[in-house]
Amino acid sequence: MMTLYETIFARRSVRKYDEAPLDAQSLSAIQEYLAGIKQLPGHRARFEVVAGSKLKGGLAPYAILAFSGDDEEALVNIGYTLQEVDLWLQSQGWGSVWCGMAAPLDKTPNYRILLGFGATDVPFRDGENEFKRKKISEISNADNVIARAARLAPSAMNLQPWKLIFSDGQLKVQLNVRGIGRVFPGKLGLFDIGIVLKHIELALAHTGKTINMRSFSGSGKDFTLTLSTSENH
Ligand SMILES: Cc1cc2nc3c(=O)[nH]c(=O)nc-3n(C[C@H](O)[C@H](O)[C@H](O)COP(=O)(O)O)c2cc1C
């Protein structure tokens, strides 16, 4: 079985699923993973597993709905938290796909976004060259293990709206919204920042480092996340 870090280099958005329902044991394993999931400090988004029939525009037989406040940090937290679920589901052999266009059929207050999932026989990617992504130099001022994992993160419309700036022991992650991204400012880009933060955290852990400080500054398209890192002891 692949680790979450290894899954970064093999995952994909899955849009073709087996229609047969998942067994109760699989669904409860997913519920259990969600119940124990790590969120950003001070955040407590709520997650709910539903059948795809409860959605409009859903791309998968099941979905995890995310509920939270709608301030910028809360949306970053959802990206960060559900991206771990995306990687975990795929590491377990299921398919998953972020789905900004879908929505629950019933009006549900505080609903923010969903991650679709289900059984699939769509294979993993063979390696980094199967990913359609910007060059490292377009998203980062350094080419290293962290930037390589960040580069492969999924994002809404594959806009990859982030810029990594490394300087001694510190890493800034800026929201970099250009072109079509300007039409969709805010929300989706903030999920994307949380998503890339999860990839960054896993890559840091892989190199024996932890994030020991996170601060948020700026707002709208100037949103920036500043991380400082230290060696694990
Ligand atoms: C926040 C977010 C919302 C997304 N919404 C949709 C969607 O509504 N429909 C869809 O087909 N894919 C959606 N995607 C999937 C992206 O298109 C996909 O991640 C990107 O093209 C990169 O491809 P990959 O995930 O296969 O690496 C979304 C991804 C993210 C992160």
PDBQT file of the ligand as one rigid body, heavy atoms in Angstrom, charges set to zero:
ROOT
HETATM    1  C1  LIG A 301     -11.369  23.038  -5.592  1.00  0.00    +0.000 C 
HETATM    2  C2  LIG A 301     -11.480  22.154  -6.806  1.00  0.00    +0.000 A 
HETATM    3  C3  LIG A 301     -12.661  22.076  -7.528  1.00  0.00    +0.000 A 
HETATM    4  C4  LIG A 301     -12.774  21.236  -8.645  1.00  0.00    +0.000 A 
HETATM    5  N1  LIG A 301     -13.967  21.159  -9.313  1.00  0.00    +0.000 NA
HETATM    6  C5  LIG A 301     -14.095  20.304 -10.369  1.00  0.00    +0.000 A 
HETATM    7  C6  LIG A 301     -15.348  20.165 -11.031  1.00  0.00    +0.000 A 
HETATM    8  O1  LIG A 301     -16.328  20.823 -10.684  1.00  0.00    +0.000 OA
HETATM    9  N2  LIG A 301     -15.422  19.292 -12.070  1.00  0.00    +0.000 N 
HETATM   10  C7  LIG A 301     -14.343  18.544 -12.477  1.00  0.00    +0.000 A 
HETATM   11  O2  LIG A 301     -14.470  17.760 -13.420  1.00  0.00    +0.000 OA
HETATM   12  N3  LIG A 301     -13.134  18.637 -11.849  1.00  0.00    +0.000 NA
HETATM   13  C8  LIG A 301     -12.991  19.500 -10.802  1.00  0.00    +0.000 A 
HETATM   14  N4  LIG A 301     -11.778  19.594 -10.156  1.00  0.00    +0.000 N 
HETATM   15  C9  LIG A 301     -10.649  18.749 -10.556  1.00  0.00    +0.000 C 
HETATM   16  C10 LIG A 301      -9.566  19.513 -11.319  1.00  0.00    +0.000 C 
HETATM   17  O3  LIG A 301     -10.010  19.810 -12.618  1.00  0.00    +0.000 OA
HETATM   18  C11 LIG A 301      -8.288  18.670 -11.348  1.00  0.00    +0.000 C 
HETATM   19  O4  LIG A 301      -7.825  18.492 -10.039  1.00  0.00    +0.000 OA
HETATM   20  C12 LIG A 301      -7.174  19.292 -12.170  1.00  0.00    +0.000 C 
HETATM   21  O5  LIG A 301      -7.561  19.388 -13.524  1.00  0.00    +0.000 OA
HETATM   22  C13 LIG A 301      -5.862  18.477 -12.096  1.00  0.00    +0.000 C 
HETATM   23  O6  LIG A 301      -6.035  17.151 -12.525  1.00  0.00    +0.000 OA
HETATM   24  P1  LIG A 301      -5.721  15.904 -11.589  1.00  0.00    +0.000 P 
HETATM   25  O7  LIG A 301      -6.517  16.083 -10.308  1.00  0.00    +0.000 OA
HETATM   26  O8  LIG A 301      -6.168  14.709 -12.369  1.00  0.00    +0.000 OA
HETATM   27  O9  LIG A 301      -4.258  15.880 -11.293  1.00  0.00    +0.000 OA
HETATM   28  C14 LIG A 301     -11.661  20.453  -9.063  1.00  0.00    +0.000 A 
HETATM   29  C15 LIG A 301     -10.466  20.526  -8.327  1.00  0.00    +0.000 A 
HETATM   30  C16 LIG A 301     -10.366  21.351  -7.206  1.00  0.00    +0.000 A 
HETATM   31  C17 LIG A 301      -9.091  21.352  -6.443  1.00  0.00    +0.000 C 
ENDROOT
TORSDOF 0
